[in-house]
Amino acid sequence: MGCIRQKFALRGALSAGEFYSEPEENIYVSPALIDAYRYMEKQEWIGLVISPKACSELAKINRCPPDRGKYIEYDVPVKTKEKNIKSEVVLKSETEKMFSFKMQIYPQVEKRIREMQRETETKLSKMEYDKVKAKYENTVKFIN
């Protein structure tokens, strides 16, 4: 929660699977990394989730979620891409049930999120802010 305290909006996803790396060459390759990236990108809020792939792997050892005190099953707001009649890509907002990190357990988290939202609104043009406004609103809804 240090990122929130520092007013740094962050979303992420934990996944599981094979992973290959050569840090000295800056090489990182993994289906798990791609899975985590996809789930991080599709979230329409500031938060952290456990991807279904990771949950499936953890369930094999009866550990999904890994800590019930810190994760809750929630209908996470996500965006999906669809093609319309003209074959144009359109973003659609939906929800997907996933285990999410409970930010509520930290004091002042809602206050910080609202401060971040106000600061973002003053820094961006109205059109730019309208693109991210839902992320803040969805986060506050989750916290409450």
Phi and psi in radians as a Rosetta constraint file:
Dihedral C 1 N 2 CA 2 C 2 CIRCULARHARMONIC -1.052 0.35
Dihedral N 2 CA 2 C 2 N 3 CIRCULARHARMONIC -0.577 0.35
Dihedral C 2 N 3 CA 3 C 3 CIRCULARHARMONIC -1.105 0.35
Dihedral N 3 CA 3 C 3 N 4 CIRCULARHARMONIC -0.743 0.35
Dihedral C 3 N 4 CA 4 C 4 CIRCULARHARMONIC -1.154 0.35
Dihedral N 4 CA 4 C 4 N 5 CIRCULARHARMONIC -0.743 0.35
Dihedral C 4 N 5 CA 5 C 5 CIRCULARHARMONIC -1.029 0.35
Dihedral N 5 CA 5 C 5 N 6 CIRCULARHARMONIC -0.615 0.35
Dihedral C 5 N 6 CA 6 C 6 CIRCULARHARMONIC -1.510 0.35
Dihedral N 6 CA 6 C 6 N 7 CIRCULARHARMONIC 0.106 0.35
Dihedral C 6 N 7 CA 7 C 7 CIRCULARHARMONIC 1.046 0.35
Dihedral N 7 CA 7 C 7 N 8 CIRCULARHARMONIC 0.779 0.35
Dihedral C 7 N 8 CA 8 C 8 CIRCULARHARMONIC -1.963 0.35
Dihedral N 8 CA 8 C 8 N 9 CIRCULARHARMONIC 1.925 0.35
Dihedral C 8 N 9 CA 9 C 9 CIRCULARHARMONIC -1.250 0.35
Dihedral N 9 CA 9 C 9 N 10 CIRCULARHARMONIC 2.212 0.35
Dihedral C 9 N 10 CA 10 C 10 CIRCULARHARMONIC -2.471 0.35
Dihedral N 10 CA 10 C 10 N 11 CIRCULARHARMONIC 2.433 0.35
Dihedral C 10 N 11 CA 11 C 11 CIRCULARHARMONIC -2.312 0.35
Dihedral N 11 CA 11 C 11 N 12 CIRCULARHARMONIC 2.626 0.35
Dihedral C 11 N 12 CA 12 C 12 CIRCULARHARMONIC -2.744 0.35
Dihedral N 12 CA 12 C 12 N 13 CIRCULARHARMONIC 3.001 0.35
Dihedral C 12 N 13 CA 13 C 13 CIRCULARHARMONIC -2.557 0.35
Dihedral N 13 CA 13 C 13 N 14 CIRCULARHARMONIC 2.453 0.35
Dihedral C 13 N 14 CA 14 C 14 CIRCULARHARMONIC -1.761 0.35
Dihedral N 14 CA 14 C 14 N 15 CIRCULARHARMONIC 2.366 0.35
Dihedral C 14 N 15 CA 15 C 15 CIRCULARHARMONIC -2.287 0.35
Dihedral N 15 CA 15 C 15 N 16 CIRCULARHARMONIC -3.077 0.35
Dihedral C 15 N 16 CA 16 C 16 CIRCULARHARMONIC -2.524 0.35
Dihedral N 16 CA 16 C 16 N 17 CIRCULARHARMONIC 2.658 0.35
Dihedral C 16 N 17 CA 17 C 17 CIRCULARHARMONIC 2.504 0.35
Dihedral N 17 CA 17 C 17 N 18 CIRCULARHARMONIC -3.054 0.35
Dihedral C 17 N 18 CA 18 C 18 CIRCULARHARMONIC -1.125 0.35
Dihedral N 18 CA 18 C 18 N 19 CIRCULARHARMONIC 2.603 0.35
Dihedral C 18 N 19 CA 19 C 19 CIRCULARHARMONIC -2.586 0.35
Dihedral N 19 CA 19 C 19 N 20 CIRCULARHARMONIC 2.264 0.35
Dihedral C 19 N 20 CA 20 C 20 CIRCULARHARMONIC -2.067 0.35
Dihedral N 20 CA 20 C 20 N 21 CIRCULARHARMONIC 2.330 0.35
Dihedral C 20 N 21 CA 21 C 21 CIRCULARHARMONIC -2.529 0.35
Dihedral N 21 CA 21 C 21 N 22 CIRCULARHARMONIC 2.592 0.35
Dihedral C 21 N 22 CA 22 C 22 CIRCULARHARMONIC -2.332 0.35
Dihedral N 22 CA 22 C 22 N 23 CIRCULARHARMONIC 1.444 0.35
Dihedral C 22 N 23 CA 23 C 23 CIRCULARHARMONIC -0.958 0.35
Dihedral N 23 CA 23 C 23 N 24 CIRCULARHARMONIC -0.651 0.35
Dihedral C 23 N 24 CA 24 C 24 CIRCULARHARMONIC -1.136 0.35
Dihedral N 24 CA 24 C 24 N 25 CIRCULARHARMONIC -0.414 0.35
Dihedral C 24 N 25 CA 25 C 25 CIRCULARHARMONIC -1.780 0.35
Dihedral N 25 CA 25 C 25 N 26 CIRCULARHARMONIC 0.004 0.35
Dihedral C 25 N 26 CA 26 C 26 CIRCULARHARMONIC 1.054 0.35
Dihedral N 26 CA 26 C 26 N 27 CIRCULARHARMONIC 0.731 0.35
Dihedral C 26 N 27 CA 27 C 27 CIRCULARHARMONIC -1.967 0.35
Dihedral N 27 CA 27 C 27 N 28 CIRCULARHARMONIC 2.178 0.35
Dihedral C 27 N 28 CA 28 C 28 CIRCULARHARMONIC -2.429 0.35
Dihedral N 28 CA 28 C 28 N 29 CIRCULARHARMONIC 2.049 0.35
Dihedral C 28 N 29 CA 29 C 29 CIRCULARHARMONIC -2.344 0.35
Dihedral N 29 CA 29 C 29 N 30 CIRCULARHARMONIC 2.311 0.35
Dihedral C 29 N 30 CA 30 C 30 CIRCULARHARMONIC -3.064 0.35
Dihedral N 30 CA 30 C 30 N 31 CIRCULARHARMONIC 2.389 0.35
Dihedral C 30 N 31 CA 31 C 31 CIRCULARHARMONIC -1.076 0.35
Dihedral N 31 CA 31 C 31 N 32 CIRCULARHARMONIC -0.563 0.35
Dihedral C 31 N 32 CA 32 C 32 CIRCULARHARMONIC -1.155 0.35
Dihedral N 32 CA 32 C 32 N 33 CIRCULARHARMONIC -0.680 0.35
Dihedral C 32 N 33 CA 33 C 33 CIRCULARHARMONIC -1.126 0.35
Dihedral N 33 CA 33 C 33 N 34 CIRCULARHARMONIC -0.717 0.35
Dihedral C 33 N 34 CA 34 C 34 CIRCULARHARMONIC -1.149 0.35
Dihedral N 34 CA 34 C 34 N 35 CIRCULARHARMONIC -0.739 0.35
Dihedral C 34 N 35 CA 35 C 35 CIRCULARHARMONIC -1.056 0.35
Dihedral N 35 CA 35 C 35 N 36 CIRCULARHARMONIC -0.816 0.35
Dihedral C 35 N 36 CA 36 C 36 CIRCULARHARMONIC -1.090 0.35
Dihedral N 36 CA 36 C 36 N 37 CIRCULARHARMONIC -0.738 0.35
Dihedral C 36 N 37 CA 37 C 37 CIRCULARHARMONIC -1.072 0.35
Dihedral N 37 CA 37 C 37 N 38 CIRCULARHARMONIC -0.802 0.35
Dihedral C 37 N 38 CA 38 C 38 CIRCULARHARMONIC -1.062 0.35
Dihedral N 38 CA 38 C 38 N 39 CIRCULARHARMONIC -0.758 0.35
Dihedral C 38 N 39 CA 39 C 39 CIRCULARHARMONIC -1.241 0.35
Dihedral N 39 CA 39 C 39 N 40 CIRCULARHARMONIC -0.563 0.35
Dihedral C 39 N 40 CA 40 C 40 CIRCULARHARMONIC -1.143 0.35
Dihedral N 40 CA 40 C 40 N 41 CIRCULARHARMONIC -0.800 0.35
Dihedral C 40 N 41 CA 41 C 41 CIRCULARHARMONIC -1.173 0.35
Dihedral N 41 CA 41 C 41 N 42 CIRCULARHARMONIC -0.579 0.35
Dihedral C 41 N 42 CA 42 C 42 CIRCULARHARMONIC -1.423 0.35
Dihedral N 42 CA 42 C 42 N 43 CIRCULARHARMONIC -0.233 0.35
Dihedral C 42 N 43 CA 43 C 43 CIRCULARHARMONIC -1.179 0.35
Dihedral N 43 CA 43 C 43 N 44 CIRCULARHARMONIC 2.420 0.35
Dihedral C 43 N 44 CA 44 C 44 CIRCULARHARMONIC -1.964 0.35
Dihedral N 44 CA 44 C 44 N 45 CIRCULARHARMONIC 0.923 0.35
Dihedral C 44 N 45 CA 45 C 45 CIRCULARHARMONIC -2.944 0.35
Dihedral N 45 CA 45 C 45 N 46 CIRCULARHARMONIC -3.096 0.35
Dihedral C 45 N 46 CA 46 C 46 CIRCULARHARMONIC -1.800 0.35
Dihedral N 46 CA 46 C 46 N 47 CIRCULARHARMONIC 1.930 0.35
Dihedral C 46 N 47 CA 47 C 47 CIRCULARHARMONIC -3.068 0.35
Dihedral N 47 CA 47 C 47 N 48 CIRCULARHARMONIC 3.138 0.35
Dihedral C 47 N 48 CA 48 C 48 CIRCULARHARMONIC -2.308 0.35
Dihedral N 48 CA 48 C 48 N 49 CIRCULARHARMONIC 2.284 0.35
Dihedral C 48 N 49 CA 49 C 49 CIRCULARHARMONIC -2.186 0.35
Dihedral N 49 CA 49 C 49 N 50 CIRCULARHARMONIC 2.831 0.35
Dihedral C 49 N 50 CA 50 C 50 CIRCULARHARMONIC -1.756 0.35
Dihedral N 50 CA 50 C 50 N 51 CIRCULARHARMONIC 2.110 0.35
Dihedral C 50 N 51 CA 51 C 51 CIRCULARHARMONIC -1.122 0.35
Dihedral N 51 CA 51 C 51 N 52 CIRCULARHARMONIC 2.688 0.35
Dihedral C 51 N 52 CA 52 C 52 CIRCULARHARMONIC -0.973 0.35
Dihedral N 52 CA 52 C 52 N 53 CIRCULARHARMONIC -0.615 0.35
Dihedral C 52 N 53 CA 53 C 53 CIRCULARHARMONIC -1.099 0.35
Dihedral N 53 CA 53 C 53 N 54 CIRCULARHARMONIC -0.795 0.35
Dihedral C 53 N 54 CA 54 C 54 CIRCULARHARMONIC -1.138 0.35
Dihedral N 54 CA 54 C 54 N 55 CIRCULARHARMONIC -0.718 0.35
Dihedral C 54 N 55 CA 55 C 55 CIRCULARHARMONIC -1.096 0.35
Dihedral N 55 CA 55 C 55 N 56 CIRCULARHARMONIC -0.699 0.35
Dihedral C 55 N 56 CA 56 C 56 CIRCULARHARMONIC -1.078 0.35
Dihedral N 56 CA 56 C 56 N 57 CIRCULARHARMONIC -0.768 0.35
Dihedral C 56 N 57 CA 57 C 57 CIRCULARHARMONIC -1.153 0.35
Dihedral N 57 CA 57 C 57 N 58 CIRCULARHARMONIC -0.729 0.35
Dihedral C 57 N 58 CA 58 C 58 CIRCULARHARMONIC -1.174 0.35
Dihedral N 58 CA 58 C 58 N 59 CIRCULARHARMONIC -0.571 0.35
Dihedral C 58 N 59 CA 59 C 59 CIRCULARHARMONIC -1.111 0.35
Dihedral N 59 CA 59 C 59 N 60 CIRCULARHARMONIC -0.501 0.35
Dihedral C 59 N 60 CA 60 C 60 CIRCULARHARMONIC -1.074 0.35
Dihedral N 60 CA 60 C 60 N 61 CIRCULARHARMONIC -0.458 0.35
Dihedral C 60 N 61 CA 61 C 61 CIRCULARHARMONIC -2.004 0.35
Dihedral N 61 CA 61 C 61 N 62 CIRCULARHARMONIC 0.388 0.35
Dihedral C 61 N 62 CA 62 C 62 CIRCULARHARMONIC 0.979 0.35
Dihedral N 62 CA 62 C 62 N 63 CIRCULARHARMONIC 0.766 0.35
Dihedral C 62 N 63 CA 63 C 63 CIRCULARHARMONIC -2.277 0.35
Dihedral N 63 CA 63 C 63 N 64 CIRCULARHARMONIC 0.529 0.35
Dihedral C 63 N 64 CA 64 C 64 CIRCULARHARMONIC -2.018 0.35
Dihedral N 64 CA 64 C 64 N 65 CIRCULARHARMONIC 2.065 0.35
Dihedral C 64 N 65 CA 65 C 65 CIRCULARHARMONIC -1.319 0.35
Dihedral N 65 CA 65 C 65 N 66 CIRCULARHARMONIC 2.840 0.35
Dihedral C 65 N 66 CA 66 C 66 CIRCULARHARMONIC -1.156 0.35
Dihedral N 66 CA 66 C 66 N 67 CIRCULARHARMONIC -0.506 0.35
Dihedral C 66 N 67 CA 67 C 67 CIRCULARHARMONIC -2.585 0.35
Dihedral N 67 CA 67 C 67 N 68 CIRCULARHARMONIC 1.807 0.35
Dihedral C 67 N 68 CA 68 C 68 CIRCULARHARMONIC -1.063 0.35
Dihedral N 68 CA 68 C 68 N 69 CIRCULARHARMONIC -0.378 0.35
Dihedral C 68 N 69 CA 69 C 69 CIRCULARHARMONIC -1.299 0.35
Dihedral N 69 CA 69 C 69 N 70 CIRCULARHARMONIC -0.346 0.35
Dihedral C 69 N 70 CA 70 C 70 CIRCULARHARMONIC -1.993 0.35
Dihedral N 70 CA 70 C 70 N 71 CIRCULARHARMONIC -0.175 0.35
Dihedral C 70 N 71 CA 71 C 71 CIRCULARHARMONIC -2.232 0.35
Dihedral N 71 CA 71 C 71 N 72 CIRCULARHARMONIC 2.553 0.35
Dihedral C 71 N 72 CA 72 C 72 CIRCULARHARMONIC -2.389 0.35
Dihedral N 72 CA 72 C 72 N 73 CIRCULARHARMONIC 2.501 0.35
Dihedral C 72 N 73 CA 73 C 73 CIRCULARHARMONIC -1.324 0.35
Dihedral N 73 CA 73 C 73 N 74 CIRCULARHARMONIC 2.280 0.35
Dihedral C 73 N 74 CA 74 C 74 CIRCULARHARMONIC -2.613 0.35
Dihedral N 74 CA 74 C 74 N 75 CIRCULARHARMONIC 2.615 0.35
Dihedral C 74 N 75 CA 75 C 75 CIRCULARHARMONIC -1.407 0.35
Dihedral N 75 CA 75 C 75 N 76 CIRCULARHARMONIC 1.606 0.35
Dihedral C 75 N 76 CA 76 C 76 CIRCULARHARMONIC -1.290 0.35
Dihedral N 76 CA 76 C 76 N 77 CIRCULARHARMONIC 2.273 0.35
Dihedral C 76 N 77 CA 77 C 77 CIRCULARHARMONIC -1.203 0.35
Dihedral N 77 CA 77 C 77 N 78 CIRCULARHARMONIC 2.207 0.35
Dihedral C 77 N 78 CA 78 C 78 CIRCULARHARMONIC -2.310 0.35
Dihedral N 78 CA 78 C 78 N 79 CIRCULARHARMONIC 2.800 0.35
Dihedral C 78 N 79 CA 79 C 79 CIRCULARHARMONIC -1.965 0.35
Dihedral N 79 CA 79 C 79 N 80 CIRCULARHARMONIC 2.461 0.35
Dihedral C 79 N 80 CA 80 C 80 CIRCULARHARMONIC -2.183 0.35
Dihedral N 80 CA 80 C 80 N 81 CIRCULARHARMONIC 2.737 0.35
Dihedral C 80 N 81 CA 81 C 81 CIRCULARHARMONIC -1.851 0.35
Dihedral N 81 CA 81 C 81 N 82 CIRCULARHARMONIC 2.353 0.35
Dihedral C 81 N 82 CA 82 C 82 CIRCULARHARMONIC -2.343 0.35
Dihedral N 82 CA 82 C 82 N 83 CIRCULARHARMONIC 2.756 0.35
Dihedral C 82 N 83 CA 83 C 83 CIRCULARHARMONIC -1.772 0.35
Dihedral N 83 CA 83 C 83 N 84 CIRCULARHARMONIC 2.376 0.35
Dihedral C 83 N 84 CA 84 C 84 CIRCULARHARMONIC -1.556 0.35
Dihedral N 84 CA 84 C 84 N 85 CIRCULARHARMONIC -3.000 0.35
Dihedral C 84 N 85 CA 85 C 85 CIRCULARHARMONIC -1.019 0.35
Dihedral N 85 CA 85 C 85 N 86 CIRCULARHARMONIC -0.569 0.35
Dihedral C 85 N 86 CA 86 C 86 CIRCULARHARMONIC -1.513 0.35
Dihedral N 86 CA 86 C 86 N 87 CIRCULARHARMONIC 0.169 0.35
Dihedral C 86 N 87 CA 87 C 87 CIRCULARHARMONIC 1.111 0.35
Dihedral N 87 CA 87 C 87 N 88 CIRCULARHARMONIC 0.439 0.35
Dihedral C 87 N 88 CA 88 C 88 CIRCULARHARMONIC -1.562 0.35
Dihedral N 88 CA 88 C 88 N 89 CIRCULARHARMONIC 2.499 0.35
Dihedral C 88 N 89 CA 89 C 89 CIRCULARHARMONIC -1.373 0.35
Dihedral N 89 CA 89 C 89 N 90 CIRCULARHARMONIC 2.229 0.35
Dihedral C 89 N 90 CA 90 C 90 CIRCULARHARMONIC -2.157 0.35
Dihedral N 90 CA 90 C 90 N 91 CIRCULARHARMONIC 2.343 0.35
Dihedral C 90 N 91 CA 91 C 91 CIRCULARHARMONIC -1.470 0.35
Dihedral N 91 CA 91 C 91 N 92 CIRCULARHARMONIC 2.372 0.35
Dihedral C 91 N 92 CA 92 C 92 CIRCULARHARMONIC -2.202 0.35
Dihedral N 92 CA 92 C 92 N 93 CIRCULARHARMONIC 2.381 0.35
Dihedral C 92 N 93 CA 93 C 93 CIRCULARHARMONIC -1.602 0.35
Dihedral N 93 CA 93 C 93 N 94 CIRCULARHARMONIC 2.305 0.35
Dihedral C 93 N 94 CA 94 C 94 CIRCULARHARMONIC -2.482 0.35
Dihedral N 94 CA 94 C 94 N 95 CIRCULARHARMONIC -2.992 0.35
Dihedral C 94 N 95 CA 95 C 95 CIRCULARHARMONIC -2.270 0.35
Dihedral N 95 CA 95 C 95 N 96 CIRCULARHARMONIC 2.721 0.35
Dihedral C 95 N 96 CA 96 C 96 CIRCULARHARMONIC -2.442 0.35
Dihedral N 96 CA 96 C 96 N 97 CIRCULARHARMONIC 2.232 0.35
Dihedral C 96 N 97 CA 97 C 97 CIRCULARHARMONIC -1.263 0.35
Dihedral N 97 CA 97 C 97 N 98 CIRCULARHARMONIC 2.106 0.35
Dihedral C 97 N 98 CA 98 C 98 CIRCULARHARMONIC -2.564 0.35
Dihedral N 98 CA 98 C 98 N 99 CIRCULARHARMONIC 2.852 0.35
Dihedral C 98 N 99 CA 99 C 99 CIRCULARHARMONIC -1.424 0.35
Dihedral N 99 CA 99 C 99 N 100 CIRCULARHARMONIC 2.239 0.35
Dihedral C 99 N 100 CA 100 C 100 CIRCULARHARMONIC -2.140 0.35
Dihedral N 100 CA 100 C 100 N 101 CIRCULARHARMONIC 2.532 0.35
Dihedral C 100 N 101 CA 101 C 101 CIRCULARHARMONIC -1.195 0.35
Dihedral N 101 CA 101 C 101 N 102 CIRCULARHARMONIC 2.282 0.35
Dihedral C 101 N 102 CA 102 C 102 CIRCULARHARMONIC -1.457 0.35
Dihedral N 102 CA 102 C 102 N 103 CIRCULARHARMONIC 1.654 0.35
Dihedral C 102 N 103 CA 103 C 103 CIRCULARHARMONIC -1.176 0.35
Dihedral N 103 CA 103 C 103 N 104 CIRCULARHARMONIC -0.391 0.35
Dihedral C 103 N 104 CA 104 C 104 CIRCULARHARMONIC -1.030 0.35
Dihedral N 104 CA 104 C 104 N 105 CIRCULARHARMONIC -0.377 0.35
Dihedral C 104 N 105 CA 105 C 105 CIRCULARHARMONIC -1.270 0.35
Dihedral N 105 CA 105 C 105 N 106 CIRCULARHARMONIC -0.143 0.35
Dihedral C 105 N 106 CA 106 C 106 CIRCULARHARMONIC -1.809 0.35
Dihedral N 106 CA 106 C 106 N 107 CIRCULARHARMONIC 2.296 0.35
Dihedral C 106 N 107 CA 107 C 107 CIRCULARHARMONIC -1.148 0.35
Dihedral N 107 CA 107 C 107 N 108 CIRCULARHARMONIC 2.598 0.35
Dihedral C 107 N 108 CA 108 C 108 CIRCULARHARMONIC 1.246 0.35
Dihedral N 108 CA 108 C 108 N 109 CIRCULARHARMONIC 0.090 0.35
Dihedral C 108 N 109 CA 109 C 109 CIRCULARHARMONIC -1.138 0.35
Dihedral N 109 CA 109 C 109 N 110 CIRCULARHARMONIC -0.722 0.35
Dihedral C 109 N 110 CA 110 C 110 CIRCULARHARMONIC -1.113 0.35
Dihedral N 110 CA 110 C 110 N 111 CIRCULARHARMONIC -0.732 0.35
Dihedral C 110 N 111 CA 111 C 111 CIRCULARHARMONIC -1.023 0.35
Dihedral N 111 CA 111 C 111 N 112 CIRCULARHARMONIC -0.781 0.35
Dihedral C 111 N 112 CA 112 C 112 CIRCULARHARMONIC -1.126 0.35
Dihedral N 112 CA 112 C 112 N 113 CIRCULARHARMONIC -0.734 0.35
Dihedral C 112 N 113 CA 113 C 113 CIRCULARHARMONIC -1.078 0.35
Dihedral N 113 CA 113 C 113 N 114 CIRCULARHARMONIC -0.781 0.35
Dihedral C 113 N 114 CA 114 C 114 CIRCULARHARMONIC -1.121 0.35
Dihedral N 114 CA 114 C 114 N 115 CIRCULARHARMONIC -0.660 0.35
Dihedral C 114 N 115 CA 115 C 115 CIRCULARHARMONIC -1.104 0.35
Dihedral N 115 CA 115 C 115 N 116 CIRCULARHARMONIC -0.762 0.35
Dihedral C 115 N 116 CA 116 C 116 CIRCULARHARMONIC -1.061 0.35
Dihedral N 116 CA 116 C 116 N 117 CIRCULARHARMONIC -0.710 0.35
Dihedral C 116 N 117 CA 117 C 117 CIRCULARHARMONIC -1.093 0.35
Dihedral N 117 CA 117 C 117 N 118 CIRCULARHARMONIC -0.818 0.35
Dihedral C 117 N 118 CA 118 C 118 CIRCULARHARMONIC -1.080 0.35
Dihedral N 118 CA 118 C 118 N 119 CIRCULARHARMONIC -0.746 0.35
Dihedral C 118 N 119 CA 119 C 119 CIRCULARHARMONIC -1.133 0.35
Dihedral N 119 CA 119 C 119 N 120 CIRCULARHARMONIC -0.698 0.35
Dihedral C 119 N 120 CA 120 C 120 CIRCULARHARMONIC -1.122 0.35
Dihedral N 120 CA 120 C 120 N 121 CIRCULARHARMONIC -0.718 0.35
Dihedral C 120 N 121 CA 121 C 121 CIRCULARHARMONIC -1.076 0.35
Dihedral N 121 CA 121 C 121 N 122 CIRCULARHARMONIC -0.656 0.35
Dihedral C 121 N 122 CA 122 C 122 CIRCULARHARMONIC -1.339 0.35
Dihedral N 122 CA 122 C 122 N 123 CIRCULARHARMONIC -0.436 0.35
Dihedral C 122 N 123 CA 123 C 123 CIRCULARHARMONIC -1.475 0.35
Dihedral N 123 CA 123 C 123 N 124 CIRCULARHARMONIC -0.513 0.35
Dihedral C 123 N 124 CA 124 C 124 CIRCULARHARMONIC -1.766 0.35
Dihedral N 124 CA 124 C 124 N 125 CIRCULARHARMONIC 2.761 0.35
Dihedral C 124 N 125 CA 125 C 125 CIRCULARHARMONIC -1.209 0.35
Dihedral N 125 CA 125 C 125 N 126 CIRCULARHARMONIC 2.856 0.35
Dihedral C 125 N 126 CA 126 C 126 CIRCULARHARMONIC -1.002 0.35
Dihedral N 126 CA 126 C 126 N 127 CIRCULARHARMONIC -0.746 0.35
Dihedral C 126 N 127 CA 127 C 127 CIRCULARHARMONIC -1.120 0.35
Dihedral N 127 CA 127 C 127 N 128 CIRCULARHARMONIC -0.739 0.35
Dihedral C 127 N 128 CA 128 C 128 CIRCULARHARMONIC -1.164 0.35
Dihedral N 128 CA 128 C 128 N 129 CIRCULARHARMONIC -0.755 0.35
Dihedral C 128 N 129 CA 129 C 129 CIRCULARHARMONIC -1.118 0.35
Dihedral N 129 CA 129 C 129 N 130 CIRCULARHARMONIC -0.681 0.35
Dihedral C 129 N 130 CA 130 C 130 CIRCULARHARMONIC -1.027 0.35
Dihedral N 130 CA 130 C 130 N 131 CIRCULARHARMONIC -0.474 0.35
Dihedral C 130 N 131 CA 131 C 131 CIRCULARHARMONIC -1.277 0.35
Dihedral N 131 CA 131 C 131 N 132 CIRCULARHARMONIC -0.464 0.35
Dihedral C 131 N 132 CA 132 C 132 CIRCULARHARMONIC -1.934 0.35
Dihedral N 132 CA 132 C 132 N 133 CIRCULARHARMONIC -0.176 0.35
Dihedral C 132 N 133 CA 133 C 133 CIRCULARHARMONIC -0.941 0.35
Dihedral N 133 CA 133 C 133 N 134 CIRCULARHARMONIC -0.752 0.35
Dihedral C 133 N 134 CA 134 C 134 CIRCULARHARMONIC -1.069 0.35
Dihedral N 134 CA 134 C 134 N 135 CIRCULARHARMONIC -0.586 0.35
Dihedral C 134 N 135 CA 135 C 135 CIRCULARHARMONIC -1.045 0.35
Dihedral N 135 CA 135 C 135 N 136 CIRCULARHARMONIC -0.775 0.35
Dihedral C 135 N 136 CA 136 C 136 CIRCULARHARMONIC -1.194 0.35
Dihedral N 136 CA 136 C 136 N 137 CIRCULARHARMONIC -0.783 0.35
Dihedral C 136 N 137 CA 137 C 137 CIRCULARHARMONIC -1.096 0.35
Dihedral N 137 CA 137 C 137 N 138 CIRCULARHARMONIC -0.721 0.35
Dihedral C 137 N 138 CA 138 C 138 CIRCULARHARMONIC -1.128 0.35
Dihedral N 138 CA 138 C 138 N 139 CIRCULARHARMONIC -0.619 0.35
Dihedral C 138 N 139 CA 139 C 139 CIRCULARHARMONIC -1.180 0.35
Dihedral N 139 CA 139 C 139 N 140 CIRCULARHARMONIC -0.807 0.35
Dihedral C 139 N 140 CA 140 C 140 CIRCULARHARMONIC -1.094 0.35
Dihedral N 140 CA 140 C 140 N 141 CIRCULARHARMONIC -0.685 0.35
Dihedral C 140 N 141 CA 141 C 141 CIRCULARHARMONIC -1.057 0.35
Dihedral N 141 CA 141 C 141 N 142 CIRCULARHARMONIC -0.750 0.35
Dihedral C 141 N 142 CA 142 C 142 CIRCULARHARMONIC -1.110 0.35
Dihedral N 142 CA 142 C 142 N 143 CIRCULARHARMONIC -0.761 0.35
Dihedral C 142 N 143 CA 143 C 143 CIRCULARHARMONIC -1.091 0.35
Dihedral N 143 CA 143 C 143 N 144 CIRCULARHARMONIC -0.680 0.35
